[in-house]
Amino acid sequence: MASSFVDKARITVHAGKGGDGAVAFHREKYVAAGGPDGGDGGRGGSVVFTVDENMSTLMDFRYKRKYVAENGANGSGKRCYGKDGETLYIKVPRGTIVRDTESGAIMHDMSDGEDWTVAKGGRGGWGNMHFATPTRQVPRFAKPGLPGESHDVTLELKLLADVGLVGFPNVGKSTLLSVVSKAHPKIANYHFTTLFPNLGVVYVDEGVSFVMADIPGIIEGASEGAGLGHDFLRHIDRCRLLVHLVDVSGSEGRDPVEDFEAINSELREYSPELAERPQIVVGNKCDLLGEDRENIEKLRAHVESLGYEFFELSAVSHQGTKELVKECAHRLRDLPPILRFEADYVPPEPKVDTSGELTIEHFDDMWLVEGPWLQRLVATVNFSDYESRMYFDRILREAGVFKRMEELGVRDGDTVSMYDLMFEYKD
């Protein structure tokens, strides 16, 4: 049966296109030569990720993979601006990482609760009211709106928990979480009872609490994709403190020291930094030991020789749970806050095929340059950045745009209009 927990999803987002500018002229009785009054198109709607505290999985993205914001409305006469497209808000759980699918680079970490715009809507086109001058009083042209941004993104949920419970399947992690918090994970005596992480808030004292996560049992080979562990190791990434549970009862004929080393080996394989995270080792199921304490004493000697703190525990009978919780709270006081992942995504230079059609029209001292590839280029260039402007100029020169204009008679000081970009031509 499929699990209802989904912690990775790939989606496509498209921001809305800007509305087209209008070509219109003021016509009113007794008003001679009213002039152009075509309004601008509205801006396309942007796509924004927003944190929903009530969401705990990415299940909503299992069946819907494409999200498209509303286009801006076209401008109209009487200098009326088109309506902006509605912003599309996409709800995600806190702790979701947004990655660029192609490069795998992090675009944003949705753990601070702030909204984040993943795709900006296209700018609206200018109406003909912008193009009127003393020598060009009847401009019969306007500008189309620009396309909105689009991205293929991968959403990856990394839980926000202070303490992560790690260990082999069936060592008592779910039982411990249910005892020390109000979480109610499914518990039974067989492997992989826990198919998805559970979170619980542990209240220690007035004003003192922390979040504990029960991570599904890790097995040998998990860091290479074996079992369930590989899918959920990412949820330990943010945990400030690890509580490593080991079954010391011998009920399954396992060696506690070997189990301890096997789990730590998987953590190192997945992330050397994670393996260095502070760790408390807990020998669980002490109530089943009886007189034979060889297993627990062997484990205690081994972990303490490595510098780890060791606790005896019986989650079922609550023995040692208060002491463990107090020690966790004490250790967390001195540990840095939960990890936030820094964005490392660098937008690639737009790949523009300049072999497509390009039209150049001439109205008095105004030159209109338009074409599908130029529209895409203008939409992607940041004109407030010097390097981006130089890149734009280089593409136009390599495509022969200025050479064509010179052959058509462009002069120094003429105005050149390319969508919502307008500049003075210089020889």
C-alpha positions as CSV (number, residue, x, y, z in Angstrom):
1,M,0.0,0.0,0.0
2,A,1.4,3.5,-0.9
3,S,2.5,5.7,1.9
4,S,0.7,9.0,2.5
5,F,4.1,10.6,3.3
6,V,5.7,12.2,0.3
7,D,9.0,14.2,0.9
8,K,10.1,14.8,-2.6
9,A,8.3,16.2,-5.6
10,R,9.1,17.7,-9.0
11,I,6.9,20.5,-10.4
12,T,6.9,23.1,-13.2
13,V,5.9,26.7,-12.4
14,H,4.9,29.4,-15.0
15,A,4.4,33.0,-14.1
16,G,1.8,34.9,-16.1
17,K,2.5,36.9,-19.3
18,G,2.2,40.7,-19.2
19,G,-0.8,42.2,-21.0
20,D,-0.4,44.0,-24.3
21,G,-0.4,47.8,-24.5
22,A,-3.3,49.4,-26.4
23,V,-3.4,51.6,-29.5
24,A,-6.2,54.1,-28.9
25,F,-6.9,57.8,-29.5
26,H,-8.8,60.3,-27.4
27,R,-12.1,61.0,-29.1
28,E,-14.5,63.4,-27.4
29,K,-16.9,66.0,-28.7
30,Y,-15.4,69.5,-28.7
31,V,-11.9,68.1,-28.0
32,A,-9.8,68.5,-31.1
33,A,-6.7,66.3,-31.6
34,G,-7.2,64.5,-28.3
35,G,-4.1,62.4,-29.1
36,P,-3.0,58.9,-28.2
37,D,-4.4,57.5,-25.0
38,G,-3.8,53.7,-25.2
39,G,-3.0,52.3,-21.7
40,D,-0.4,49.8,-20.6
41,G,-1.0,46.1,-20.2
42,G,-1.1,44.7,-16.6
43,R,1.8,42.7,-15.2
44,G,1.5,38.9,-15.2
45,G,0.9,37.1,-12.0
46,S,3.9,35.8,-10.1
47,V,4.3,32.3,-8.5
48,V,5.0,32.5,-4.8
49,F,5.8,29.7,-2.3
50,T,4.2,30.2,1.1
51,V,4.7,28.1,4.3
52,D,1.6,26.3,5.6
53,E,2.1,25.2,9.2
54,N,-0.7,22.6,8.8
55,M,1.2,20.7,6.0
56,S,3.6,17.9,7.0
57,T,4.2,16.2,3.6
58,L,4.5,17.1,-0.1
59,M,1.5,14.8,-0.9
60,D,-0.4,17.7,-2.6
61,F,2.2,17.6,-5.4
62,R,1.9,13.9,-6.2
63,Y,-0.8,14.4,-8.8
64,K,-0.6,18.1,-9.7
65,R,2.7,18.9,-11.3
66,K,2.1,22.1,-13.3
67,Y,1.3,25.5,-11.8
68,V,0.5,28.5,-14.0
69,A,-0.3,32.0,-12.7
70,E,-2.8,34.4,-14.4
71,N,-1.8,36.6,-17.3
72,G,-2.1,40.4,-17.1
73,A,-5.0,42.0,-18.9
74,N,-4.5,44.1,-22.0
75,G,-4.5,47.9,-21.7
76,S,-7.4,49.9,-23.2
77,G,-8.4,53.4,-24.3
78,K,-8.7,56.5,-22.0
79,R,-5.3,55.6,-20.6
80,C,-6.8,52.6,-18.8
81,Y,-4.2,50.2,-17.5
82,G,-4.8,46.4,-17.8
83,K,-5.5,44.5,-14.5
84,D,-2.5,42.7,-13.1
85,G,-2.6,39.0,-13.1
86,E,-3.4,37.3,-9.7
87,T,-0.4,36.0,-7.8
88,L,-0.4,32.2,-7.5
89,Y,0.4,31.1,-4.0
90,I,1.7,27.5,-3.6
91,K,1.6,26.1,-0.1
92,V,4.5,24.0,1.2
93,P,5.4,22.6,4.6
94,R,8.0,24.5,6.7
95,G,11.4,23.1,6.0
96,T,10.9,22.5,2.3
97,I,14.0,23.0,0.1
98,V,13.4,24.4,-3.4
99,R,16.0,23.2,-5.9
100,D,16.6,23.9,-9.6
101,T,15.8,20.5,-11.2
102,E,18.4,20.7,-13.9
103,S,21.4,21.7,-11.8
104,G,20.3,20.4,-8.4
105,A,21.3,23.8,-6.9
106,I,19.4,25.2,-3.9
107,M,17.2,28.1,-4.9
108,H,15.6,28.7,-1.4
109,D,15.0,27.2,2.0
110,M,11.4,27.6,3.2
111,S,12.2,27.3,6.8
112,D,12.0,30.9,7.9
113,G,8.2,31.2,7.2
114,E,8.7,34.0,4.7
115,D,7.0,34.0,1.3
116,W,9.4,33.6,-1.6
117,T,8.8,34.4,-5.3
118,V,10.0,31.5,-7.5
119,A,8.8,33.0,-10.9
120,K,8.1,36.7,-11.6
121,G,5.3,37.7,-13.8
122,G,6.0,39.3,-17.2
123,R,6.0,43.1,-17.5
124,G,3.0,44.6,-19.2
125,G,3.5,46.2,-22.7
126,W,3.4,50.0,-23.1
127,G,0.3,51.6,-24.7
128,N,0.8,54.2,-27.5
129,M,0.4,57.1,-25.1
130,H,4.1,56.5,-24.3
131,F,5.3,57.1,-27.8
132,A,3.8,60.5,-28.5
133,T,6.2,63.4,-29.2
134,P,5.8,66.8,-30.8
135,T,7.0,65.4,-34.1
136,R,5.1,62.0,-33.7
137,Q,1.6,62.9,-32.6
138,V,-0.2,59.9,-34.0
139,P,1.8,56.8,-32.9
140,R,-0.2,53.8,-34.3
141,F,1.8,51.2,-32.4
142,A,2.0,49.8,-28.9
143,K,4.1,47.1,-27.2
144,P,3.1,43.5,-26.4
145,G,3.6,42.2,-22.8
146,L,6.6,40.1,-21.9
147,P,6.4,36.4,-21.0
148,G,6.7,35.4,-17.3
149,E,9.5,33.4,-15.9
150,S,9.2,29.6,-15.7
151,H,11.2,27.0,-13.8
152,D,11.3,23.2,-13.3
153,V,11.9,22.8,-9.6
154,T,12.3,19.9,-7.2
155,L,10.8,20.3,-3.7
156,E,12.5,18.4,-0.9
157,L,11.2,18.3,2.6
158,K,13.8,18.3,5.4
159,L,12.1,18.1,8.8
160,L,12.7,20.9,11.3
161,A,13.5,19.0,14.5
162,D,16.0,19.7,17.3
163,V,16.6,16.1,18.2
164,G,16.6,13.1,15.8
165,L,16.1,9.5,17.0
166,V,18.3,7.2,15.0
167,G,18.9,3.4,15.1
168,F,18.0,0.1,13.5
169,P,14.4,-0.8,13.0
170,N,12.5,-2.0,16.0
171,V,14.8,-0.6,18.6
172,G,12.1,1.5,20.3
173,K,12.3,4.9,18.7
174,S,8.5,5.3,18.1
175,T,7.8,4.0,21.7
176,L,10.2,6.6,23.2
177,L,8.7,9.4,21.1
178,S,5.2,8.4,22.3
179,V,6.3,8.4,25.9
180,V,8.1,11.7,26.0
181,S,5.7,13.7,23.8
182,K,2.1,13.8,22.7
183,A,2.9,12.1,19.4
184,H,1.0,8.9,18.6
185,P,3.1,7.0,16.1
186,K,1.9,3.5,15.0
187,I,3.8,0.9,17.1
188,A,4.1,-2.8,16.7
189,N,6.8,-5.5,17.1
190,Y,8.0,-5.9,13.6
191,H,10.5,-4.2,11.4
192,F,9.7,-1.0,9.6
193,T,6.6,-0.2,11.5
194,T,7.5,3.5,10.9
195,L,7.2,4.2,7.2
196,F,7.5,8.0,7.6
197,P,9.0,10.4,10.1
198,N,7.0,11.4,13.1
199,L,7.4,14.7,15.0
200,G,6.6,15.4,18.7
201,V,7.0,18.4,20.9
202,V,8.8,17.4,24.2
203,Y,7.9,19.7,27.1
204,V,10.6,19.7,29.7
205,D,9.7,22.6,32.0
206,E,7.9,25.9,31.9
207,G,9.2,27.7,28.8
208,V,11.5,24.8,27.9
209,S,10.6,22.4,25.0
210,F,12.1,21.0,21.9
211,V,11.0,19.1,18.8
212,M,11.9,15.4,18.5
213,A,11.8,13.4,15.3
214,D,11.4,9.6,15.0
215,I,13.4,8.8,11.8
216,P,12.4,5.4,10.2
217,G,14.9,2.7,11.0
218,I,18.2,2.8,9.1
219,I,19.8,-0.4,7.8
220,E,23.2,-1.2,6.5
221,G,23.5,0.1,2.9
222,A,21.0,2.9,3.5
223,S,23.4,5.6,2.3
224,E,23.6,3.7,-1.0
225,G,19.8,3.4,-1.3
226,A,19.0,0.2,0.6
227,G,15.8,-0.1,2.6
228,L,13.9,3.0,3.7
229,G,16.9,4.7,5.4
230,H,18.2,6.4,2.2
231,D,14.9,8.2,1.7
232,F,14.8,9.5,5.2
233,L,18.4,10.2,6.1
234,R,17.8,13.7,4.8
235,H,15.4,14.4,7.7
236,I,18.3,14.2,10.2
237,D,20.2,16.9,8.3
238,R,18.8,19.7,10.4
239,C,18.8,18.0,13.8
240,R,21.1,19.7,16.2
241,L,21.4,16.6,18.4
242,L,21.1,12.9,17.6
243,V,19.8,10.3,20.1
244,H,21.1,6.9,19.0
245,L,19.0,4.0,20.3
246,V,20.5,0.6,20.5
247,D,18.6,-2.6,21.5
248,V,20.7,-4.2,24.4
249,S,18.1,-6.9,25.2
250,G,19.7,-9.5,22.9
251,S,16.1,-10.5,22.0
252,E,17.0,-10.7,18.3
253,G,20.5,-12.1,18.7
254,R,22.2,-8.9,17.6
255,D,25.4,-7.4,18.9
256,P,24.8,-3.9,20.3
257,V,28.4,-2.7,19.5
258,E,28.1,-3.9,15.9
259,D,24.7,-2.2,15.5
260,F,26.1,1.1,17.0
261,E,29.0,1.1,14.5
262,A,26.9,0.1,11.6
263,I,24.5,3.1,12.0
264,N,27.4,5.5,12.5
265,S,29.0,4.1,9.4
266,E,25.8,4.9,7.4
267,L,25.7,8.4,8.8
268,R,29.3,9.0,7.7
269,E,28.6,7.6,4.2
270,Y,25.6,9.9,3.8
271,S,27.3,13.0,5.3
272,P,30.6,13.2,7.2
273,E,29.4,16.5,8.8
274,L,26.3,14.7,10.1
275,A,28.4,12.0,11.6
276,E,30.2,14.7,13.7
277,R,26.8,16.0,15.1
278,P,26.5,15.7,18.9
279,Q,25.2,12.3,19.8
280,I,23.8,10.7,23.0
281,V,23.8,6.9,23.0
282,V,20.9,5.1,24.6
283,G,20.8,1.4,25.5
284,N,17.1,0.6,25.3
285,K,15.0,-2.4,26.4
286,C,16.9,-2.6,29.7
287,D,13.8,-4.2,31.3
288,L,14.4,-7.3,29.3
289,L,18.0,-7.8,30.5
290,G,17.4,-9.7,33.7
291,E,20.7,-10.8,35.4
292,D,22.7,-10.8,32.2
293,R,24.2,-7.3,31.7
294,E,27.1,-8.3,29.5
295,N,25.6,-6.6,26.3
296,I,24.9,-3.3,28.0
297,E,28.2,-3.1,29.8
298,K,30.1,-3.9,26.6
299,L,28.2,-1.2,24.7
300,R,28.7,1.3,27.6
301,A,32.5,0.7,27.7
302,H,32.7,1.1,23.9
303,V,30.8,4.3,23.5
304,E,32.2,6.0,26.5
305,S,35.7,5.3,25.2
306,L,34.7,7.2,22.1
307,G,33.6,10.2,24.2
308,Y,29.8,9.7,23.9
309,E,27.4,10.0,26.9
310,F,25.5,6.8,27.6
311,F,22.1,6.3,29.1
312,E,20.2,3.2,30.2
313,L,16.5,3.2,29.2
314,S,13.4,1.3,29.1
315,A,10.9,3.3,26.9
316,V,8.1,0.8,27.6
317,S,8.4,1.1,31.4
318,H,9.4,4.8,31.2
319,Q,12.7,4.0,33.1
320,G,15.3,6.7,32.4
321,T,13.2,8.8,30.1
322,K,13.0,11.9,32.3
323,E,16.8,11.9,32.7
324,L,17.3,11.6,29.0
325,V,14.9,14.4,28.2
326,K,16.6,16.7,30.7
327,E,20.0,16.0,29.2
328,C,18.7,16.7,25.7
329,A,17.3,20.1,26.8
330,H,20.6,20.8,28.6
331,R,22.7,20.0,25.5
332,L,20.4,22.0,23.2
333,R,20.9,25.2,25.2
334,D,24.5,25.4,24.0
335,L,24.1,24.1,20.5
336,P,23.7,26.5,17.5
337,P,20.2,27.0,16.0
338,I,18.6,24.6,13.4
339,L,20.5,24.6,10.2
340,R,19.3,26.8,7.3
341,F,20.5,25.9,3.8
342,E,22.0,28.7,1.9
343,A,21.0,29.2,-1.7
344,D,23.7,28.4,-4.3
345,Y,21.7,28.6,-7.5
346,V,23.2,30.9,-10.1
347,P,20.7,31.6,-13.0
348,P,22.4,30.5,-16.3
349,E,22.9,33.0,-19.1
350,P,19.8,32.8,-21.3
351,K,20.4,30.6,-24.4
352,V,19.1,32.7,-27.3
353,D,18.8,31.4,-30.8
354,T,19.0,34.7,-32.8
355,S,18.4,33.0,-36.2
356,G,14.6,33.6,-35.9
357,E,12.6,36.4,-37.5
358,L,13.1,40.0,-36.4
359,T,11.1,43.1,-37.6
360,I,12.5,46.6,-37.7
361,E,10.0,49.4,-38.3
362,H,10.7,53.1,-38.6
363,F,8.3,56.0,-37.5
364,D,10.0,59.4,-37.8
365,D,12.8,59.2,-35.2
366,M,11.4,56.1,-33.5
367,W,12.6,52.6,-34.3
368,L,10.6,49.6,-33.3
369,V,12.5,46.3,-33.1
370,E,10.5,43.2,-32.4
371,G,10.8,39.4,-32.7
372,P,10.1,36.2,-30.6
373,W,13.8,35.7,-29.7
374,L,14.3,39.4,-28.8
375,Q,11.2,39.2,-26.6
376,R,12.6,36.3,-24.7
377,L,15.9,38.0,-24.3
378,V,14.5,41.3,-23.0
379,A,12.4,39.3,-20.5
380,T,15.5,37.6,-19.0
381,V,18.0,40.4,-18.8
382,N,18.5,42.4,-15.6
383,F,19.0,45.9,-17.0
384,S,20.1,47.3,-13.6
385,D,23.2,45.1,-13.8
386,Y,26.2,46.3,-15.9
387,E,27.3,42.8,-16.9
388,S,23.8,41.9,-18.0
389,R,23.5,45.1,-20.1
390,M,26.9,44.3,-21.8
391,Y,25.7,40.8,-22.5
392,F,22.5,42.2,-24.1
393,D,24.5,44.6,-26.2
394,R,26.8,41.8,-27.3
395,I,24.0,39.5,-28.4
396,L,22.4,42.4,-30.5
397,R,25.7,43.1,-32.2
398,E,26.4,39.5,-32.9
399,A,22.9,39.1,-34.4
400,G,23.5,42.0,-36.7
401,V,20.6,44.1,-35.3
402,F,22.5,47.4,-35.2
403,K,24.1,46.8,-38.6
404,R,20.6,46.3,-40.1
405,M,19.3,49.5,-38.5
406,E,22.3,51.4,-39.9
407,E,21.6,50.1,-43.3
408,L,18.0,51.3,-42.9
409,G,19.2,54.8,-42.0
410,V,19.1,55.0,-38.2
411,R,20.8,58.2,-36.9
412,D,22.6,59.3,-33.8
413,G,20.0,60.4,-31.2
414,D,17.1,58.4,-32.7
415,T,14.9,56.5,-30.1
416,V,15.0,52.7,-30.2
417,S,12.1,50.7,-28.6
418,M,12.4,47.0,-27.8
419,Y,9.3,45.9,-25.9
420,D,9.4,47.8,-22.6
421,L,13.0,48.9,-23.2
422,M,13.6,52.3,-24.7
423,F,17.0,53.9,-25.4
424,E,18.8,56.5,-27.5
425,Y,20.8,55.3,-30.4
426,K,24.5,56.2,-30.3
427,D,26.9,55.8,-33.3
